[in-house]
Amino acid sequence: MMDDRKIKEIAVLAAEAADNKKATDIIIMDVSELTSIADYFVLCNGNSEIQVKAIVEAIEEDLAAREIFPQRIAGKEEARWVLMDYADVIVHVFHREEREYYELDRLWADAEKILLNS
């Protein structure tokens, strides 16, 4: 079991990797009090499938360089909503249209927001 600082650090590293690929609307949500599936969600979006894939690859590479590997990645081929499962941290990389449609931000509105950028 990882300590809370390490788990939060993974979320921040994922958000920074996304930011380096010009992802928009990056939010880290502390969902530890709201669900047992994860402690943090990282949400971000790209404006095209190509950008979504680039964001996902950057996150994967940056975390792998620190020997942090996902349990699984879903949606990478379609690149509309990619879910990267790092156990205690789940990264959601959306195509902008998908993010607007599914409104995870609203669904988890009670979660504490850790990091925001535009």
Order of alpha helices (4+ residues) and beta strands (2+ residues): alpha-beta-beta-alpha-beta-beta-beta-alpha-alpha-beta
